[in-house]
Amino acid sequence: MTSTERLVRGAAAAVRPPLPVKMVIAGGFGVGKTTAVGSISEIEPLTTEASITEVAAGVDDLTHTPRKTTTTVALDFGCLTVDPTLKLYLFGTPGQERFGFMWDDIVEGALGALVVVDTRRLDDCYPAVDYFEHRRIPFAVAVNAFDGQVEHTLEEVRWALDVSAGVPVVVFDARERGSVRDALLVVLELALARTGPGPSAASAHPR
């Protein structure tokens, strides 16, 4: 191979697009999924939110989210370039059980998932935890610190959700880009460890 050919091949490798990886952000109603996608996405996030009508307000528990006026009815979408070799495509699921029929389509092909939890309403995230456990999709539990407060320790959350020691449980703030990024990297490392050699989240650029 001539020096010119080596340079051409090197240049081609340098502009190789990053590997696309699908990641799901799931959880119950009003736990911060849409906020998390919006905080971390490097593009204008796609959201499919609708106003909470009086009828829906009678179905959805707004006790802990009285200022919430909209809800996701299909999905949220955003993306994050982790490093030059890897790009996350983020899909947020709707939180209400009546939209559960969409989950299979949204989750198909996902490498892993982040299950967002509000410790004031732990019951709301049981369906998401069960979903990913039954489908053997790697996931981590992310406790959203609403107003900087977490009402239970991480061990108490782990016990309440009955998740194994192999499932990471972390605290994050869905409003903070760096915090969301750190939580997603936990899922990424877990998923890559299960799927074998590949790009490492540890190589991600500093914030």
N, C-alpha and C positions, 0 to 999 in steps of 0.2 A: 504494500500500500504506500502510495506516495504521500509526501507531507501535505500536499493540497487536499488529497482525499481524507486524510486524518482531520484536517481543519474543518472540512465540510461536514464530516460525521459528528465532530465535536459541537459544531454550531447547531446541527439538527437536534442533538441531544439536549442542548441548552435551552431550546425553545419548546421542548416537549411539554404538552399541557399537563397540569396536575391530575392525579388520579381522582375521579369523582367518587365520593362516599356518601351514601344516604344515611341520615340519622333522624330519628323520630324524637320529638319532645311531647310527652303525654302526661296525663293526670286528670284530676277531677275538674269540676266547674270552678272557674275563678281563682285557680291556684297560681297563675302567672305565666302560663305557656306563651300566650301572645306577647306579653311583655318581654319574655326571654328572647324570643325570636327577633323582636324589634330592636332589642339592645345590642345583639351580637351581629346581626346581618350587615354585610358590607354593601348590600344593595338595598334599595327601598323594598321593605318586606311586602309580600303579597298577603293580604288578609281577607277573609270572607266573613266579616262580622255583620251582624244584624242587631237592630235595637231590641232590647228586652221589653216585650209588650206586657201589658197587665196580666194577660193569660199566662205567659211564660214566667212572670214574676211569682205567680202562684204555684208553679211547679219547681222552679229553681230556688234553692236556699240562698237568700241574699243577706242573711243575718250578719255575716262577717265581711261582706263586700257591699255595703249599702250604696256606695258611689258608683258601682258598676252599672253601666247603662247599655252595654253591648255585649254580645257573646258570639263566639266562633261557631258557624253553622256548617262549615266544610273543612277547611284547613288553613293553616298559616304556612308561608314559605319564605325562606331566606337562605343565604349561603355565607360561608366563612372559609377563606383560604388559610389553612393551617401553616403550610410552608410551600415552597415551590413544587413539591411532589404530591401534595394532597389537598383536596378541597372538599369541605363538608357541605352537603345540601340538606337543609333542615326542614322537616315537615312537622308542623304542630297539629295534633289531633283535636277534634271538638271534645269538650269536657262532659257534655250531658249524655246519659245513657241512651236517650232516644236517637242520637246520631251514631250509635255504636256500629251500625251496619256499614259505615264508611271505613272502619278501621282496617279491614283486610286489604283494601285497595291502597290506603295510605301507607301502610307498613310494609307492603310487599317489596322485597329487595333491600330492606334496611339492614345495615351492619350492626346497629345497636340502638338503644333508646335511653333517654333520660326521663325518669318518672318524677314529676314535680309534685311536692307534697306541701300542704298547709297543715301544720301540727294542730291547728284548732279544729280541723275536719279530716282526721286521718281516714275515716271510713270512705271518703270520696275517692281515694286512690286505690282501694282494693281491686276494683275491676282492671285497672291498668297493670298492676303487679301480677295478677292472675293471668292476664292476657300474655304477657311476655314470658312468664314462667312456663306456661303450657306450650308455647311455641319455641321454647329454648332459644330465645333471642337475648343476647347479652344486654343487661341494663344496669343502671345505677339509680339510686334514689337520691333526689336533691331536695332537701328541706329548704323551702323558701322562707327567709327571715323577714316576715312582714313587720314593718316599722322597727326593724332591728331586733325583733323578739322571736325566740323559739321556745315554745311552751314545754317541750320534752327534750331529754338528752337524745343523742344519736342512738345509744344502746336501747333506750326505751322505744324509739321509733322502730328500730330493727325488730325488737321483740313484738311490738304491736302488729307489724306487717308480716311477721313470721318469715322473713327472708333469710337465706343462708349467709354464712360468713363470707362466701364468695361474691356477694352482691355489695358493692361499695355504697355507703350511706354518707352523704356529705351535706354541709350547710352552704347555701349560696344566696345571693341577692339577685333576683331576676331583673332588677333595674340597672345593674352594673355590668358593663361589657366584660371586664376582666374576670369577674366572678362567674358569669355564664360560661366564658371560654374555659376556665379551669374545670368546671363541672363537665363540660363536653369532652375535654381531653381525658378525664377519668374514664368515661364510657369508651372513648376511642382506644385507649390503652388496653382496657379489658377485652374489647372486641378483637383487636389485633392479636392479643395473646392467645385467643381461642382459635383464630383462623390461621395462625402460623406466621412465618416471616413476611415482612412488608414494611411500609413506611412507618416510622416511629413518631408518636406524638411528642416524644422528648426532643425531637429536632425542631419543634415549632419555634418561630421567631419570638423573642421577648415582646411583650406588649409595648 
